[in-house]
Amino acid sequence: MNVTNRRILLASLKVYDLALLTISYAMATVLTFRVGGSASFAHFLSIRVKLSNCLIFAGILLAWHVILLLCRLYESKRLSTRKEKMVGELKAIIFATICLLLVAISFSIQMVTPSFLILFWGISSMGMVGSRFLLRGFLGHVRRKGRDLRHVLIVGTNSRAVAFARRIAATPEWGYNNLGFVDEDWAGSERFKKSGFAMVTNRRRLAEFLRDNVVDEVAIYLPLRSCYENAAQVASLCEQHGITVRCESDIFGIHAARTWRADIDEEHVVATLSAPHDGLSLVVKRVLDIACALTLLILLSPLLALVALLIKVTSKGPVFFRQERIGLNKRRFRIFKFRTMVPGAERMLASLERFNEVSGPVFKIKKDPRITPIGIWLRRASVDELPQLLNVLMGDMSLVGPRPLPVHDYQGFGKDWQRRRFCVRPGITCLWQVQGRSSIGFEQWMKLDLQYLDQWSLWLDLKILARTIPAVLKGTGAA
């Protein structure tokens, strides 16, 4: 596909997506009025169109357009899996629905009810995923027929280069035509010749090959340590020809980290990240943290006041327990909890450590003599954790994330891989809380935290929050 046709397709897709969201909005409105029974559909049709409403909807369309761009729906994803593409599309619709909810709250749009939002999300999701599925099927058919191809040249003949060539040969719907390989003779050349692929030129004659042939992309699979200068020369040559260069981002063999391009002033760098790095999703996560924490503090204020009174009446000492904990990237902060132990409980820890019932550096015993009578109930119901909603509002914590550990526990960590859990904000609940809490060993606890990091999504956060409620009611593993 030439540049002009691609621009036309992308512009058409952008218009189509906004039209799809508008139609979904209209269909959700019709169904809400007809099924909900809150007002007749005839009454809805009789509503006057106001300029202010038109401006609000224009703003919504603009916000939707920005969301779709930020979700990278219009970037080339030939080499992405179907699951990755579908997840990106559903994520964009979720953000569009949240945007609609925020606008409805801001401008008191009564028509946007929970049932309306569910209908809008369902209709737009089916439309978006279904239309993209049909479009990809059509483009895949076209590419299998030999049209809309990207001609790629592979520099390097090692096993990784051959594996890449086999992947694009096995998936013709990607639309990649392998022109061949470029390399010099080396110790593995004989093994490469047995692969069945052809070497079309060597690196010395690459410039001549690029001048005389149609090349859309060059994939570099040269060993970085021994062939850095050669790889740099190839990349520079491709830049002069305006040819896209692909190279492996995992240049250090880091398996858990993800890579992304970053700009520092005017310098382009490749960053590796072991933490979640979906900018828009993280923004939404923070907005939900603030909104939910503020709402819960208001709704639970009578309970919080009652608990504070009971603590004050039943034992001497302050209502709140404040302790230094390890947070994001090992920043230290003061955590808020309802006091469940006698005053001076931390000073008694050294004399009780021999009774520790869990492995690793953390300290827990079921019948801790320092816990007050009211503290036993507070811990069993996890009510003592509620003041941490203040930490969420302050930005030290999130609703969902690895639990913040005391400095004493952190200093007892014996393996560096366990410290990756600190690359995100700590949370009030996480996988550890919903899978047994204190009944789980320390090493398994750390593995659950890393599993959360590797699989993180907004949907995972919502599932953990939903599972936390029954886990708290059962009191499983509480100590």
C-alpha positions in Angstrom: 0.0 0.0 0.0 1.5 3.3 -1.0 1.6 6.3 1.3 -1.4 8.1 -0.3 -3.6 5.0 0.0 -2.5 4.4 3.6 -3.3 8.0 4.5 -6.7 7.7 2.9 -7.4 4.4 4.9 -6.3 5.9 8.2 -8.4 9.1 7.7 -11.4 6.9 6.8 -10.8 4.8 9.9 -10.7 7.8 12.1 -14.0 9.1 10.7 -15.5 5.6 10.9 -14.5 5.2 14.5 -16.1 8.5 15.6 -19.2 7.7 13.6 -19.3 4.2 15.3 -19.1 5.8 18.7 -21.8 8.4 17.8 -24.1 5.6 16.5 -23.5 3.6 19.6 -24.4 6.6 21.7 -27.6 7.1 19.7 -28.5 3.4 20.0 -27.8 3.3 23.7 -30.1 6.4 24.1 -32.9 4.8 22.1 -32.7 1.5 24.0 -32.5 3.3 27.4 -35.6 5.3 26.8 -37.6 2.4 25.4 -36.6 -0.2 27.9 -35.9 1.9 31.0 -39.4 3.4 31.2 -38.1 6.6 32.8 -39.6 8.7 30.0 -41.3 8.0 26.8 -39.3 7.9 23.5 -41.7 10.5 22.1 -40.7 12.8 24.9 -37.1 12.3 24.1 -37.7 13.2 20.4 -39.4 16.4 21.5 -36.4 17.6 23.5 -35.0 20.8 21.9 -31.5 20.7 20.6 -29.5 23.4 22.5 -26.2 24.9 21.4 -24.6 24.1 24.7 -25.4 20.4 24.3 -23.9 20.5 20.8 -20.7 22.0 22.1 -20.6 19.4 24.9 -21.0 16.6 22.4 -18.3 18.1 20.1 -16.0 18.1 23.1 -16.8 14.4 23.7 -16.0 13.6 20.1 -12.7 15.5 20.4 -11.8 13.6 23.6 -12.8 10.3 21.9 -10.5 11.1 19.0 -7.6 11.8 21.4 -8.2 8.6 23.3 -8.2 6.5 20.1 -4.9 8.1 19.1 -3.3 7.5 22.5 -4.4 3.9 22.4 -2.4 3.7 19.1 -5.3 2.3 17.0 -3.9 3.9 13.9 -0.4 2.6 14.1 0.8 -0.3 11.9 0.3 -3.6 13.9 1.1 -6.1 11.2 3.4 -8.1 13.6 1.0 -7.9 16.6 -1.1 -10.9 17.6 -4.9 -10.9 17.3 -5.2 -10.9 21.1 -3.0 -7.8 21.4 -5.0 -6.0 18.7 -8.3 -6.9 20.3 -7.1 -5.9 23.8 -6.0 -2.5 22.4 -9.4 -2.0 20.8 -11.4 -2.9 24.0 -9.1 -0.7 26.1 -9.9 2.2 23.8 -13.7 1.6 24.2 -13.3 1.4 28.0 -11.5 4.7 28.1 -14.2 6.2 25.8 -16.9 5.0 28.2 -15.1 6.4 31.2 -14.7 9.7 29.4 -18.5 9.8 28.8 -19.1 9.0 32.4 -16.8 11.9 33.6 -18.5 14.3 31.2 -21.9 13.2 32.4 -20.9 13.8 36.0 -19.4 17.2 35.2 -22.4 18.5 33.3 -25.1 16.6 35.2 -26.3 14.7 32.1 -29.1 12.6 33.6 -29.6 10.4 30.6 -26.2 8.8 31.1 -27.2 6.1 33.6 -25.3 2.8 34.4 -27.5 0.9 32.0 -26.8 3.5 29.3 -23.1 3.1 29.8 -23.3 -0.7 29.7 -25.3 -0.5 26.4 -22.9 2.1 24.9 -19.9 0.0 25.9 -21.4 -3.2 24.5 -22.6 -1.8 21.2 -19.4 0.2 20.5 -17.2 -2.8 21.6 -18.9 -5.2 19.2 -18.8 -2.6 16.4 -15.1 -1.8 16.9 -13.9 -5.3 17.4 -16.2 -6.7 14.6 -15.3 -4.1 12.0 -11.6 -4.4 12.8 -11.8 -8.2 12.5 -13.5 -7.9 9.1 -10.9 -5.3 7.9 -8.0 -7.4 9.0 -9.5 -10.4 7.3 -9.9 -8.5 4.1 -6.4 -7.1 4.3 -5.0 -10.5 5.1 -6.7 -11.9 2.0 -5.3 -9.1 -0.1 -1.8 -9.7 1.2 -2.0 -13.5 0.7 -2.7 -12.7 -3.0 0.6 -10.7 -3.2 -0.7 -7.2 -2.8 -0.1 -4.5 -0.1 3.3 -6.1 0.7 6.1 -4.7 2.7 9.5 -5.8 1.2 11.9 -6.6 4.1 15.6 -7.2 3.9 17.2 -9.1 6.8 20.7 -8.2 7.9 22.4 -11.1 9.7 22.2 -14.9 9.3 22.1 -16.1 12.9 19.4 -18.3 14.4 17.3 -15.3 15.5 17.3 -13.9 11.9 16.3 -17.2 10.5 13.5 -17.5 13.1 12.2 -14.1 12.1 12.2 -15.1 8.5 10.3 -18.3 9.3 7.7 -16.3 11.3 6.9 -14.0 8.4 6.8 -16.9 5.9 4.3 -18.8 8.1 2.0 -15.8 8.4 1.4 -14.4 4.9 -1.5 -12.2 6.2 1.2 -10.0 7.8 2.0 -8.9 4.2 5.8 -9.2 4.5 7.9 -10.3 1.5 11.4 -11.5 2.5 13.8 -10.2 -0.1 16.6 -12.3 1.4 19.6 -12.0 3.8 22.6 -9.8 4.0 25.8 -10.9 5.8 29.5 -11.9 5.5 30.9 -15.4 5.8 31.2 -16.4 9.4 31.4 -19.6 11.5 27.7 -20.2 11.2 27.4 -19.7 7.5 27.2 -23.4 6.7 24.4 -23.9 9.2 22.5 -20.9 7.5 22.9 -22.4 4.1 21.0 -25.5 5.3 18.0 -23.3 6.3 16.8 -23.0 2.7 17.0 -19.2 2.7 19.1 -17.2 0.3 21.8 -14.5 1.0 21.2 -11.8 -1.7 24.3 -9.7 -1.0 27.0 -8.9 1.6 27.3 -5.9 3.8 29.9 -4.2 1.6 27.5 -4.2 -1.4 24.4 -3.3 0.7 24.3 0.3 -0.5 24.2 -0.8 -4.1 21.4 -3.3 -3.4 19.3 -0.6 -1.7 19.8 1.7 -4.8 18.6 -0.9 -7.2 15.7 -2.7 -5.4 12.4 -1.9 -3.7 13.1 -2.2 0.1 10.5 -1.0 2.7 12.2 -2.2 5.8 15.5 -3.6 7.0 15.6 -5.9 10.0 18.9 -6.0 11.7 19.9 -9.2 13.5 23.6 -8.7 14.0 25.3 -9.5 17.3 25.5 -6.2 19.1 28.7 -6.7 21.0 30.8 -7.9 18.1 29.1 -6.1 15.2 28.0 -2.8 16.7 29.9 -0.6 14.1 28.5 -2.7 11.2 24.9 -2.4 12.6 25.4 1.3 13.1 26.6 1.7 9.5 23.5 -0.3 8.2 21.1 1.9 10.3 22.8 5.1 9.0 22.6 3.9 5.4 18.9 3.1 5.8 18.3 6.5 7.2 19.8 8.1 4.1 17.5 6.0 2.0 14.4 6.7 4.2 14.0 3.0 4.9 12.4 1.8 8.2 14.9 -0.1 10.4 13.8 -2.9 12.8 16.0 -4.3 15.4 15.5 -6.4 18.5 14.8 -4.2 21.6 15.9 -6.9 24.0 19.6 -6.1 23.6 20.6 -7.0 27.1 18.6 -10.3 27.4 16.3 -8.8 30.1 13.2 -11.1 30.1 10.9 -9.3 32.5 11.5 -5.8 31.3 9.7 -4.1 28.4 11.2 -1.5 26.1 9.9 1.7 24.8 11.3 4.7 23.0 11.9 7.9 25.1 13.1 11.3 24.4 15.5 13.2 26.7 15.7 16.8 25.5 16.5 16.2 21.8 18.2 12.8 22.3 16.3 9.6 21.5 16.9 6.7 23.9 15.5 3.2 24.4 14.3 2.6 28.0 13.7 -0.7 29.7 10.8 -1.0 32.1 10.0 -3.7 34.6 6.9 -1.8 35.8 3.6 -1.3 33.9 3.9 1.5 31.4 0.6 2.2 29.7 0.4 5.9 30.3 -3.3 6.3 29.7 -4.2 3.3 31.8 -2.0 4.6 34.7 -3.7 8.0 34.5 -7.1 6.3 34.7 -5.9 4.1 37.6 -4.8 7.2 39.5 -8.2 9.0 38.8 -10.1 5.9 40.0 -7.9 5.7 43.1 -8.7 9.3 44.0 -12.4 9.0 43.2 -12.9 5.7 45.0 -10.8 6.7 48.1 -12.6 10.0 48.5 -16.1 8.3 48.0 -15.3 5.6 50.5 -14.0 8.0 53.1 -17.2 10.0 52.9 -19.5 6.9 52.9 -17.6 5.2 55.7 -17.0 8.3 57.9 -19.7 7.1 60.5 -17.9 3.7 60.8 -14.5 5.4 61.0 -15.7 7.7 63.8 -17.2 4.8 65.7 -14.0 2.7 65.4 -11.9 5.7 66.6 -14.2 6.2 69.6 -13.9 2.4 70.5 -10.1 2.5 70.3 -10.0 5.6 72.5 -12.3 4.2 75.1 -10.9 0.6 75.3 -7.2 1.3 75.4 -4.7 4.0 76.2 -2.7 5.7 73.4 -3.4 7.3 70.0 -6.2 6.3 67.7 -4.0 6.0 64.6 -0.8 4.0 64.2 1.7 5.6 61.9 4.8 3.7 60.7 7.5 4.3 58.1 7.0 2.0 55.1 8.8 1.5 51.8 6.9 2.8 48.8 7.4 3.5 45.1 11.0 2.9 44.1 11.9 2.6 47.8 10.6 6.1 48.7 9.7 6.1 52.4 6.3 7.4 53.7 4.2 7.2 56.8 1.3 4.8 56.6 -2.0 5.4 58.5 -3.7 2.5 60.3 -6.1 2.2 63.2 -4.1 1.2 66.2 -4.6 -2.4 67.1 -1.7 -2.9 69.5 -0.7 -1.6 72.9 1.5 1.5 73.0 5.1 0.7 72.5 4.4 -2.5 70.6 7.3 -2.0 68.2 9.8 -1.9 71.1 8.5 -5.4 72.1 9.2 -6.9 68.7 12.8 -8.1 69.5 11.6 -10.2 72.4 8.9 -11.9 70.3 10.9 -12.6 67.1 11.7 -16.2 68.2 7.9 -16.9 68.0 7.6 -15.8 64.3 5.3 -18.2 62.4 6.1 -17.1 58.8 9.2 -17.5 56.6 11.3 -14.7 55.4 11.9 -11.3 57.0 8.3 -10.5 57.9 7.0 -11.1 61.4 3.6 -12.5 62.2 2.1 -14.7 65.0 -1.5 -15.7 65.3 -1.9 -14.9 69.0 0.3 -11.8 69.2 0.2 -10.6 72.9 0.5 -7.0 71.8 -2.9 -6.9 70.1 -5.7 -5.2 72.1 -9.2 -6.8 72.4 -10.7 -4.4 70.0 -7.7 -4.8 67.7 -8.4 -8.5 67.2 -11.8 -7.7 65.7 -10.4 -4.8 63.6 -7.7 -7.0 62.1 -10.1 -9.9 61.4 -12.4 -7.6 59.5 -9.5 -5.6 58.0 -11.1 -2.4 59.3 -7.7 -1.3 60.6 -6.6 -0.8 57.0 -9.3 1.7 56.1 -7.2 4.9 57.1 -4.8 3.9 54.3 -7.4 5.6 52.0 -5.8 8.8 53.2 -2.4 7.5 51.8 -4.1 6.8 48.5 -5.4 10.4 48.3 -1.9 11.7 49.2 -0.4 9.6 46.3 1.8 7.3 48.5 -0.4 4.3 47.8 -2.9 2.9 45.4 -6.1 0.8 46.0 -4.4 -2.2 44.3 -0.7 -2.9 44.5 1.9 -4.9 46.5 1.5 -4.3 50.2 3.9 -1.6 51.7 6.4 -3.3 54.0 8.0 -1.8 57.1 11.7 -0.8 56.9 12.6 -3.6 59.2 11.1 -6.2 56.8 12.7 -4.6 53.7 16.1 -4.8 55.3 15.7 -8.5 55.7 15.2 -9.1 51.9 17.9 -11.6 50.8 17.3 -11.6 47.0 17.3 -8.7 44.6 14.6 -10.1 42.4 12.2 -9.6 45.3 12.8 -5.9 45.2 11.1 -5.4 41.8 7.8 -5.3 43.7 8.8 -1.7 44.7 8.6 -0.4 41.1 4.9 0.5 41.5 2.9 2.3 44.2 2.1 -0.1 47.0 -1.6 -0.9 47.5 -4.2 -1.7 50.1 -5.0 -5.0 48.4 -3.3 -7.2 45.9 -3.1 -10.9 44.8 -1.6 -11.8 48.2 -4.7 -10.5 50.0 -7.2 -12.5 47.9 -5.2 -15.8 47.9 -4.7 -16.4 51.6 -2.7 -13.5 53.1 -0.8 -14.7 56.1 -1.3 -18.4 55.2 1.0 -17.9 52.2 4.8 -18.2 52.6 7.0 -15.2 52.0 8.6 -16.4 48.8 5.2 -17.2 47.3 4.0 -13.8 48.4 6.8 -12.1 46.5 6.1 -14.2 43.4 2.4 -13.2 43.5 3.5 -9.5 43.6 5.7 -10.0 40.5 2.9 -11.9 38.8 0.7 -8.8 39.4 3.4 -6.6 37.8 3.8 -8.8 34.7 0.0 -9.2 34.1 -1.1 -5.7 35.2 -4.2 -4.1 33.6 -7.1 -2.0 34.8 -9.3 -5.1 34.4 -6.9 -7.1 36.8 -7.2 -4.3 39.3 -11.0 -4.4 39.2 -11.0 -8.2 39.5 -8.7 -8.0 42.6 -11.0 -5.3 44.2 -14.0 -7.5 43.6 -12.3 -10.6 45.1 -11.1 -8.6 48.1 -14.6 -8.1 49.5 -15.4 -11.9 50.0 -11.8 -12.5 51.2 -12.2 -9.9 53.9 -15.7 -11.2 54.9 -14.2 -14.8 55.2 -11.2 -13.5 57.1 -9.0 -16.0 55.3 -5.4 -15.8 56.5 -6.0 -12.6 58.6 -3.5 -12.1 61.3 
